[in-house]
Amino acid sequence: DGIRINVTTLKDDGKVSKEQVVLNITYESGQVYVNDLPVNSGVTRISCQTLIVKNENLENSEEKEYFGIVSVRILVHEWPMTSGSSLQLIVIQEEVVEIDGKQAQQKDVIEIDILVKDHRILRHSNYSHSLEESMLYSISRDNDILFTLPNLSKKESVNSLQTTSQYLIRNVETTVDEDVLPGKLPETPLRAEPPSSYKVMCQWMEKFRKDLCRFWSSVSHVFFMFLNVVVVGILGAAGVLTILKLLFPVSEYK
């Protein structure tokens, strides 16, 4: 997906500049790539060159395109749909932190949901919702994994980053209607679902379930070992008492 993220930066003269950061996010053979740079599960902070669209004149809708260096936080969360199955939902969220060294702010985050099975894409969609309602916003920036170059990218050459066409191609497989509405910026994903606080809660509950399963798997063998000792001890003691009664019968109990 070639997605556009609406951000604002502060100019040298103190005025606010509205810009769009274009990122190319792909999934291939179990690996998520952002502008051809591999990103693993968790929150990764990367700095890369990408296309930036700036609105020079809002009245005439004049746009200026240029390449700049952006620092962006990428959340990749793998969510198993069923236990014991390779079917999983991959959730990707992104937050632009800096543009050419200037601090950037954004109100909405574009979430990409990819349903995969055996590393094959079954369905994918993207939609926009408030950044403060996202799981990425709740994770501290201190825990970000820093992506530093040089790193092996999916392609040997980075010359492809210099072409604007790869960022402007709209994926026809998306399940969200991307028709431009009056007064809405082009290619801005429309809200396809209600606010995702319920979904974020489900994701945290799924994480809690996985942690609980991991804890149970670590203590279950100790529990069954203790249970085995108790059962064998009781049965053994009963057997010994029965043999003693047969060998040494008494007329009455004392």
N, C-alpha and C positions, 0 to 999 in steps of 0.2 A: 504494500500500500504506500502510495505517495501522499502523505498527510501534511496539512498546513496548520501550524499552531499560532494562534493570535497572541502576540506579546506586546508589551510597551516598554520603552526605554527612555531615559532622561538625556536630552541633548546638552551640549555644553552651555547653551544659553538658558537652560532651565526649562525649556519647553518639552512636552511629552511627545514622543514619536511612536506611532503605531506601525508595527511590522508583522510580517508573517514568516515563520521559520519552516522551511520545507524539509521534511525528513523522509527517507526511503527505507521503510521497514519491511523485511522479508523473512520468510521461514523456509528452511531447506534442510532435509535430512536430520531433523531433530535439533537444529541450531537456529537461533534468532540472530539476524543481522540488522544493524542500523548503519545505513550508508556503507554497506559491505564490511562493517566491523563486527566481529562476533561478540555477542552479549550473553552472559550466563544468567542463571536464576539468581534472584535477589535484586538489589538496587545497585546499578553501576553508573558511575559518572564518567562520561567521555567528553573529549574535546575533538571536534572534527570540523572539516570544511563542508559547508552546505549552502544551498541556495536561500537567499533572503529576499523577500518582496516587501518593498517600502512604498507606502502611499504618500507621494509627494504633494498631491493636491486632492483633497477629499471631494471638492465640488466637481472637478472634472474627471475624477477617478483615474488620475494618472499614476501608473505604477512604475517603480524603478526596481530592476532585478540586479542583484550582485551577489558574489560569493563572499562569505565571511566565516570567521571561526566562532563556533558556538560551543558553550559548555551545557550539557544536558544530562539530566538524571533519567535513567531508564529502569523501570520496574518490569521484571519478567517473573511471573508467578505461575507455576505448573500445578494445576488443580485436577487430581484424579477424579473421574466421574463415577467409576465403580471399582470396588476392590477386586484385585486379581485380574484386571483387564488393562489392556494398553490404551484404552480410550481415555483421553484427558483433555482438559480445557486449558489453553495457554492464554493468560491475561497479560497484556502489555500496556503500560502507561508511561507517559513522558512529561517531564517538566524542564523547560528551558531556564537555565540559571543566569548565563551571561551571553552577550553578543559582542564580539570584538572587544572584550575586556570590560564592557559596561553591563551593570546589573540589569537583569530583565525580570519582568513580572508578568504573570498570566493568571486569568480568572478561571478558565476552563481547561480541562485535560481531555485529550482524545484517547479513549480506551479501545484497544483492538482485542477482540476475542477470537481465538483460533481453535476450532475443535479438530483434533488429530487422532488418528489411530494407526499404530505402527509407523509413525513418522509421516503419515500421509494426511493431507489436509482434506477434511470432510466438509467443513463449512467455516466461514469467517465473516465477521462483521465489525464495524466500528461505529462509535457514537460518542457524543460529547456530553460531559457533565461537569459540575463544579469541582474545582481542584480541591477545595476543602472537604469534599465528600469522598475523595478518592483514598485508596489504601496507601498510595505513594506519599500523600501528604502526612499521614499518621506515622510514617517511618522517619526517624531522626536522620538528618544529613550526616551526622558523625559516623554512621554505620555504612556509608556509601563505599563501594569498592571502586577504587580509582583505576581507570583504564589508561595505561600509558603506552605510547609508541616507543619503539616499533613493536607491533604485534602482527601476527599472520592474519591477513584478511582473506575473505572468500576468493578474491581475485588477485592475481599477482600485480596488476597495475592499478594505480589509483587515478589514472587519466580519465576513467569513466565518471569520476566525480565532477569533472569540469564541464560536462554536458548538461544542459538544462532539460533535455527531453526526458531523461529517465525519471525526473522528479515530477513531471507534469502529466505523466500517463496515469489515467484513472483506471483502476481495476474494475472490470465489469462484473466480477464475481461477488462483489460486496452485497450483502443482504439489506443494506440501508439505502434508502432513496436519497441520492445526492443532487437532485435538481435544485438549481439556484432559486431562492425565493427573493422577492423584492426587498431591497434593503439589507440583504445578507451577502457577505463576502463570498466570492466564487470558491467552490470546493470545500466550503466549511461543513463538516459532517453535522447532520441534523440530529437532535436528540431522539433516539429510537426507543428509549425506555424511561420510566420514571426515575427519580433520584436513586442512586445506587447504594444508599445506606444499608438497605436490606441485603444487597449482594455482598457488600463489604463485611457485614456481620456473618453471613454464611461462609465467607472465605476464612474469617478468623476462627469460626467454629470448626471448620474442616481442619485447620492447622492444629487446633486443640485436640481434635479426634486423633490425628496422626501422632501427636506427642503422647496421648494417652495409650495408644496402641504400642508405641515404642517402649513406654514404661512397663506395660503389662508383659510384653515379650521378654523384657530383661529380668522380671521377678517371677514369671510363671514357673520356670524350671525349679526355682528354690521352693516355691509353694508345694508343687507336686512331690518333690523329694521329701519334704517334711511330712506330707500326708502319707507317703509310702512308708516312712519309718514308723509312724503312729499305727497304721493298720497292721503292718507286720509284727510290731511289738505286742499289740493286743492279741492277735491270733496266736503268736508264739507263747505268750504267757498262759493263755487258755489251754493250749496243747500241753504244756508242761504240768499244769495243775491236774489235768485229766489223767496223765500218765502216773503222777504221784499217787492219786487216789486209787488207781488200779493196783499199783505195787504195794502200797501201804494202806490197806483199808482200816478204818476205825469204826468202833461201834457207835460212838456219839461224837458230836462236834464240841470242841472246847472253845 
